[in-house]
Amino acid sequence: MKSVRFIIGIFLVLGLVGCIDVDTVVHVRPDGSGVVEEKMLMSGELVGLAAQMQSDTADDGSSGLYEREELEFRASTMGTGVSLVAVEPISAGQRKGYKAVYAFQDINKLRLNQNPGDRAPSGPGTQGADSKEEPITFKFTPGPTPELIVHSGPHGTGESGGGPSPKAKKQSGGPGNEAGAEMAMAMMKEMFKDLRISLSVEVEGRIVDTNATFREGSRVTLMELDFGKLLANSEKFKEFAESDPQSVADAKSLMQGIEGIKAELNPEIRIRFSASGDPKQRLVSAPPPAPVRPQPVARPPRPRQAPQLAARPPQPRQAPKATPAAYRWRTVDRKRVSQHLRKLVQVTDAGGSAHKGMLRNVNNGELTLSRAAVDGGGSVDIPLVQVRELRVFDRDL
């Protein structure tokens, strides 16, 4: 049956089978930059097989789950300016894997392969096996309401054209062929029951318009293929296997309509979003307009009457308070210096030196000043004949 070749050739690198969970989210900022967050989880059996196939023991804590050099090379294939900024091992129950974060400055240069085969661990004998590339490209237009266009390519482009291939339409042979087909389908159900692929785009802001089929808040899901749900439907899985899908695009067309599976069939998805707002805010419909309230009927204004004030008894007049006289420096006649004892004076002698202090005494033609501590303290005697100018700090008269 050709479905074995489909699953091994498209979803896994040739030579490895097992349970793989690939979750890729493209986070886009309003300026067109962002990051690609990729999570890869593998079953315990596949992890053990990958570790055995590693020629050297990983020394970066990856335990053979990944090689940083390979992820850096993968970043170079995702477009110009794309770089690997972080990688770490992760686990969920019995499954183990890694989470890689790639940064890009311009989403117009980003190119993703929706076929996860190139992300499975490789080993001897798998170097020449190339999975079919199915690129997803982006076109970004900045502005107050940025627009992102996601090109995922036409769907149903394989030999099947979205339905059974001409080779798959041949009638089954004898009972032996039917028994072999049933055995192959039973084996496939066991091997690929946990195979899951998810790819989505999340914008930093609130989506205001999009033609995407699956959207929630600021996230648009391009595909979420859970083979466990497909395998649970025997008739749908038989139809899927007999259709011989040649690509992930064909698989999305065939899995459309299965409960729990999301497959975006629009080859061009438009997303317009507002750069402001909570990125995790869910889309809600616009609130209904507020009801128009009737305006009250205008009434003529009532005439206003002056209030009647009670007569107040006359109040006795109070004499204005005397304003205290201001103090200032005044120049006085040195012959009347004795009238200013115990006052603050400033004396300028014949040499031009100024002395300031309290006039303590006038005796035998000399002035005795007591100087404040800030002026040196102590006392100074100045002959009256040497006084060139005498100023007194006194009230204005």
C-alpha positions as CSV (number, residue, x, y, z in Angstrom):
1,M,0.0,0.0,0.0
2,K,1.3,3.4,-1.0
3,S,0.3,5.0,2.3
4,V,3.4,3.4,4.0
5,R,5.5,5.2,1.5
6,F,3.6,8.5,2.1
7,I,4.0,8.5,5.8
8,I,7.7,7.4,5.8
9,G,8.7,9.6,2.9
10,I,6.9,12.7,3.9
11,F,6.6,12.8,7.7
12,L,9.7,10.9,8.7
13,V,13.2,10.6,7.4
14,L,13.5,7.3,5.6
15,G,14.6,4.5,7.9
16,L,13.0,5.8,11.1
17,V,9.4,5.2,12.2
18,G,7.8,6.2,15.4
19,C,5.6,8.7,17.2
20,I,6.5,12.4,16.5
21,D,4.7,15.6,17.7
22,V,5.8,18.7,15.9
23,D,4.4,22.1,17.0
24,T,5.5,25.3,15.2
25,V,4.3,28.8,16.0
26,V,5.3,31.9,14.1
27,H,5.1,35.0,16.4
28,V,4.9,38.2,14.4
29,R,5.4,41.7,15.8
30,P,3.8,44.9,14.3
31,D,7.2,45.9,12.6
32,G,7.4,42.6,10.7
33,S,10.1,41.0,13.0
34,G,9.5,38.1,15.3
35,V,10.5,34.5,16.3
36,V,9.6,31.0,15.2
37,E,9.1,28.6,18.2
38,E,9.4,25.0,17.3
39,K,8.8,22.0,19.6
40,M,9.6,18.5,18.6
41,L,8.6,15.5,20.8
42,M,9.4,11.9,20.0
43,S,8.3,8.6,21.6
44,G,10.7,6.8,24.0
45,E,11.4,4.1,21.4
46,L,12.4,6.6,18.7
47,V,14.5,8.5,21.2
48,G,16.4,5.3,22.1
49,L,16.9,4.5,18.4
50,A,18.1,8.0,17.6
51,A,20.6,7.8,20.5
52,Q,22.0,4.5,19.2
53,M,22.5,5.9,15.8
54,Q,24.5,8.9,17.1
55,S,28.2,8.2,16.4
56,D,29.3,10.5,19.2
57,T,27.8,11.3,22.6
58,A,26.3,14.8,22.6
59,D,28.1,17.1,25.1
60,D,25.5,19.9,25.1
61,G,22.9,18.2,27.3
62,S,20.8,17.2,24.3
63,S,21.3,13.4,24.9
64,G,21.3,12.9,21.2
65,L,17.9,14.6,20.7
66,Y,19.4,17.3,18.6
67,E,22.7,18.8,17.4
68,R,23.0,22.6,17.6
69,E,25.0,22.7,14.4
70,E,22.1,21.0,12.5
71,L,19.6,23.5,13.9
72,E,21.9,26.5,13.0
73,F,22.1,25.1,9.5
74,R,18.3,24.7,9.5
75,A,18.0,28.4,10.5
76,S,20.1,29.4,7.4
77,T,17.6,27.5,5.2
78,M,14.7,29.4,6.6
79,G,15.7,32.7,5.0
80,T,18.1,35.6,5.1
81,G,18.6,37.0,8.6
82,V,17.1,34.1,10.4
83,S,19.2,32.8,13.3
84,L,19.0,30.3,16.1
85,V,18.8,32.1,19.4
86,A,17.9,29.3,21.9
87,V,17.5,25.6,22.1
88,E,16.8,23.4,25.1
89,P,15.7,19.8,25.7
90,I,12.0,19.3,26.8
91,S,9.9,16.3,27.9
92,A,6.2,15.5,28.2
93,G,5.5,12.2,30.0
94,Q,7.5,9.4,28.3
95,R,8.2,11.6,25.2
96,K,11.3,13.7,24.9
97,G,12.5,16.3,22.4
98,Y,13.7,19.9,22.1
99,K,12.4,23.4,21.8
100,A,14.2,25.7,19.3
101,V,13.6,29.4,18.9
102,Y,14.6,31.2,15.7
103,A,14.6,35.0,15.4
104,F,14.0,36.9,12.2
105,Q,14.1,40.6,11.4
106,D,11.9,40.6,8.3
107,I,9.1,38.1,7.8
108,N,9.1,38.8,4.1
109,K,12.4,36.8,4.0
110,L,11.1,33.9,6.1
111,R,10.5,30.5,4.4
112,L,9.2,27.5,6.3
113,N,8.8,23.9,5.2
114,Q,5.5,22.5,6.5
115,N,6.8,19.0,5.9
116,P,8.4,17.9,9.2
117,G,10.6,15.2,7.7
118,D,13.7,17.3,7.8
119,R,13.3,17.8,11.6
120,A,13.4,14.1,12.5
121,P,16.7,12.8,14.0
122,S,19.0,11.4,11.3
123,G,21.4,8.5,11.5
124,P,23.5,6.2,9.3
125,G,21.8,5.3,6.1
126,T,19.5,8.3,6.1
127,Q,21.8,11.0,4.7
128,G,20.6,10.6,1.2
129,A,16.9,10.7,2.0
130,D,15.4,14.0,1.2
131,S,11.8,14.8,2.2
132,K,9.7,16.7,-0.2
133,E,9.9,20.5,0.5
134,E,6.5,22.2,0.8
135,P,7.4,25.9,1.5
136,I,5.3,28.5,3.3
137,T,6.2,32.1,2.5
138,F,5.0,35.4,3.9
139,K,4.2,39.0,2.7
140,F,4.1,41.7,5.3
141,T,2.8,45.3,4.8
142,P,3.5,47.6,7.8
143,G,1.3,50.4,9.0
144,P,-1.2,51.4,11.7
145,T,-3.1,48.2,10.8
146,P,-0.4,45.8,9.5
147,E,-1.3,43.1,7.0
148,L,0.2,39.7,6.8
149,I,-0.4,37.3,3.8
150,V,0.6,33.7,4.3
151,H,1.2,31.7,1.1
152,S,0.9,28.0,1.8
153,G,0.8,26.9,-1.9
154,P,-1.9,25.1,-3.8
155,H,-3.5,22.0,-2.2
156,G,-4.1,18.7,-3.7
157,T,-1.2,19.1,-6.1
158,G,0.2,15.6,-5.9
159,E,-0.5,12.8,-8.1
160,S,-3.8,12.4,-6.3
161,G,-5.0,15.9,-7.0
162,G,-6.7,15.9,-3.6
163,G,-8.3,12.5,-4.3
164,P,-7.3,9.0,-5.1
165,S,-4.4,8.7,-7.5
166,P,-4.9,6.9,-10.8
167,K,-2.6,4.1,-9.6
168,A,-4.6,3.8,-6.4
169,K,-7.9,3.3,-8.3
170,K,-7.0,-0.1,-9.5
171,Q,-9.1,-2.9,-8.1
172,S,-7.8,-5.1,-5.4
173,G,-6.7,-8.6,-6.4
174,G,-7.6,-11.9,-4.7
175,P,-8.1,-12.6,-1.0
176,G,-4.4,-12.7,-0.4
177,N,-4.0,-9.0,-1.3
178,E,-6.9,-8.1,0.9
179,A,-5.4,-9.9,3.9
180,G,-2.0,-8.2,3.3
181,A,-3.7,-4.8,3.1
182,E,-5.5,-5.4,6.4
183,M,-2.2,-6.5,8.1
184,A,-0.4,-3.4,6.7
185,M,-3.1,-1.1,8.0
186,A,-3.0,-2.7,11.5
187,M,0.8,-2.2,11.6
188,M,0.4,1.4,10.5
189,K,-2.2,2.1,13.1
190,E,0.2,0.9,15.8
191,M,3.2,2.8,14.5
192,F,1.6,6.2,13.7
193,K,-1.2,6.5,16.3
194,D,0.6,9.5,18.0
195,L,1.8,11.3,14.9
196,R,0.8,15.0,15.2
197,I,1.7,18.1,13.2
198,S,0.7,21.6,14.1
199,L,1.6,24.9,12.4
200,S,0.1,28.3,13.4
201,V,0.7,32.1,13.2
202,E,0.3,34.4,16.2
203,V,0.4,38.2,15.8
204,E,1.3,40.7,18.5
205,G,-2.0,42.5,18.8
206,R,-5.7,42.0,18.0
207,I,-6.8,40.5,14.7
208,V,-9.3,42.8,13.0
209,D,-9.9,40.9,9.8
210,T,-8.9,37.6,8.3
211,N,-10.1,35.0,5.9
212,A,-8.6,32.1,7.9
213,T,-10.9,29.2,8.7
214,F,-9.4,28.6,12.2
215,R,-8.6,31.5,14.4
216,E,-8.7,32.1,18.1
217,G,-7.7,35.4,19.7
218,S,-4.5,36.5,18.0
219,R,-3.6,33.0,16.6
220,V,-4.5,31.5,13.3
221,T,-4.0,27.8,12.8
222,L,-2.8,26.7,9.4
223,M,-2.9,23.0,10.2
224,E,-3.3,20.6,13.1
225,L,-3.1,17.1,11.9
226,D,-3.6,14.4,14.5
227,F,-3.2,11.0,13.0
228,G,-4.7,9.4,16.2
229,K,-8.1,10.9,15.3
230,L,-7.7,9.7,11.7
231,L,-6.7,6.1,12.7
232,A,-9.8,6.0,15.0
233,N,-12.0,6.3,12.0
234,S,-11.4,3.0,10.1
235,E,-13.4,4.0,7.0
236,K,-11.7,7.4,6.7
237,F,-8.3,5.9,7.3
238,K,-8.9,3.3,4.6
239,E,-9.9,6.0,2.2
240,F,-6.8,8.0,3.2
241,A,-4.5,5.1,2.6
242,E,-6.0,4.1,-0.7
243,S,-5.8,7.7,-2.0
244,D,-2.0,7.6,-1.8
245,P,-1.5,11.3,-0.8
246,Q,1.8,12.7,-2.1
247,S,2.3,15.7,0.2
248,V,1.2,17.4,3.4
249,A,-1.1,19.5,1.2
250,D,-2.8,16.4,-0.1
251,A,-3.1,15.0,3.4
252,K,-4.8,18.2,4.6
253,S,-7.4,17.9,1.8
254,L,-8.1,14.2,2.7
255,M,-8.3,14.9,6.4
256,Q,-10.7,17.8,6.0
257,G,-13.9,17.3,7.9
258,I,-12.5,14.9,10.6
259,E,-13.5,16.0,14.0
260,G,-10.6,17.4,16.0
261,I,-8.5,18.0,12.8
262,K,-7.8,21.5,11.5
263,A,-6.7,21.9,7.9
264,E,-6.6,25.3,6.2
265,L,-7.3,24.9,2.5
266,N,-7.0,28.5,1.4
267,P,-3.7,28.9,-0.4
268,E,-3.5,32.5,0.6
269,I,-4.4,33.6,4.2
270,R,-4.8,37.3,4.9
271,I,-4.4,38.6,8.5
272,R,-4.9,42.3,9.4
273,F,-4.3,43.2,13.0
274,S,-4.1,46.1,15.3
275,A,-0.7,46.8,16.8
276,S,-2.2,47.7,20.2
277,G,-4.2,45.7,22.7
278,D,-3.8,42.5,24.6
279,P,-2.3,39.8,22.2
280,K,-4.2,37.1,24.1
281,Q,-7.6,39.0,23.8
282,R,-10.2,36.8,22.1
283,L,-12.1,38.2,19.1
284,V,-15.4,39.6,20.2
285,S,-18.1,41.3,18.2
286,A,-18.5,45.1,18.4
287,P,-20.8,46.2,21.2
288,P,-24.3,47.5,20.1
289,P,-24.7,51.2,19.9
290,A,-26.0,52.9,23.0
291,P,-29.7,53.7,22.9
292,V,-30.6,57.3,22.1
293,R,-32.2,59.0,25.0
294,P,-34.9,61.6,24.4
295,Q,-33.9,65.1,25.1
296,P,-35.9,66.9,27.8
297,V,-38.2,69.7,26.7
298,A,-36.7,73.1,27.4
299,R,-38.7,75.2,29.9
300,P,-38.6,79.0,30.1
301,P,-36.3,80.1,32.9
302,R,-38.1,81.3,36.1
303,P,-37.4,84.9,37.2
304,R,-34.9,85.0,39.9
305,Q,-35.6,87.2,42.9
306,A,-32.9,88.8,44.9
307,P,-32.6,87.2,48.3
308,Q,-33.8,89.2,51.3
309,L,-30.8,89.9,53.6
310,A,-31.4,90.6,57.2
311,A,-30.1,93.9,58.4
312,R,-26.9,93.6,60.3
313,P,-26.1,95.9,63.3
314,P,-23.3,98.4,62.6
315,Q,-19.9,97.2,63.6
316,P,-17.5,99.4,65.4
317,R,-14.6,100.5,63.4
318,Q,-11.2,99.3,64.4
319,A,-8.1,101.5,64.2
320,P,-5.6,100.1,61.7
321,K,-2.7,98.3,63.2
322,A,0.5,100.2,63.2
323,T,3.1,98.7,60.8
324,P,6.4,98.2,62.6
325,A,9.2,100.4,61.4
326,A,11.7,98.7,59.0
327,Y,15.4,98.5,59.9
328,R,18.1,99.5,57.6
329,W,21.7,100.8,57.5
330,R,21.9,104.6,57.9
331,T,25.0,106.9,57.8
332,V,25.3,109.1,60.8
333,D,27.6,111.9,62.0
334,R,30.5,110.6,63.9
335,K,30.2,113.6,66.3
336,R,26.9,112.1,67.5
337,V,28.2,108.6,67.9
338,S,27.5,108.6,71.6
339,Q,23.8,108.6,70.8
340,H,24.1,105.1,69.3
341,L,25.5,103.1,72.2
342,R,24.4,99.4,72.3
343,K,23.6,99.5,68.7
344,L,25.0,97.6,65.7
345,V,27.4,99.8,63.8
346,Q,29.8,99.5,60.9
347,V,32.9,101.7,61.0
348,T,35.1,102.4,57.9
349,D,38.5,103.7,59.0
350,A,40.9,105.9,57.1
351,G,42.7,102.9,55.6
352,G,39.4,101.6,54.1
353,S,39.0,98.7,56.5
354,A,35.4,98.0,57.6
355,H,34.7,96.9,61.2
356,K,31.2,95.7,62.3
357,G,30.0,95.2,65.9
358,M,28.0,96.5,68.8
359,L,29.1,100.0,69.9
360,R,30.0,99.3,73.5
361,N,31.8,102.5,74.6
362,V,32.9,106.0,73.5
363,N,35.8,107.3,75.7
364,N,38.8,109.5,75.3
365,G,38.2,109.9,71.6
366,E,38.0,106.1,70.8
367,L,35.2,103.8,69.8
368,T,35.1,100.3,71.3
369,L,33.2,97.7,69.3
370,S,32.3,94.2,70.4
371,R,32.5,91.9,67.3
372,A,30.3,88.9,66.8
373,A,31.9,85.4,66.6
374,V,31.3,85.3,62.8
375,D,33.3,88.4,62.5
376,G,36.3,87.1,64.5
377,G,34.9,87.9,68.0
378,G,36.6,90.0,70.6
379,S,36.7,93.8,70.7
380,V,38.4,96.5,68.7
381,D,39.3,100.1,69.6
382,I,39.2,102.7,66.8
383,P,40.3,106.4,67.2
384,L,37.5,108.7,66.4
385,V,39.7,110.8,64.2
386,Q,40.4,107.7,62.0
387,V,36.7,107.1,61.4
388,R,35.9,108.0,57.7
389,E,32.3,106.7,57.7
390,L,30.0,105.6,60.4
391,R,26.8,103.6,59.7
392,V,24.1,102.4,62.2
393,F,21.6,99.6,61.7
394,D,18.5,101.3,63.1
395,R,14.8,101.8,62.4
396,D,13.5,104.1,59.7
397,L,12.2,107.3,61.2
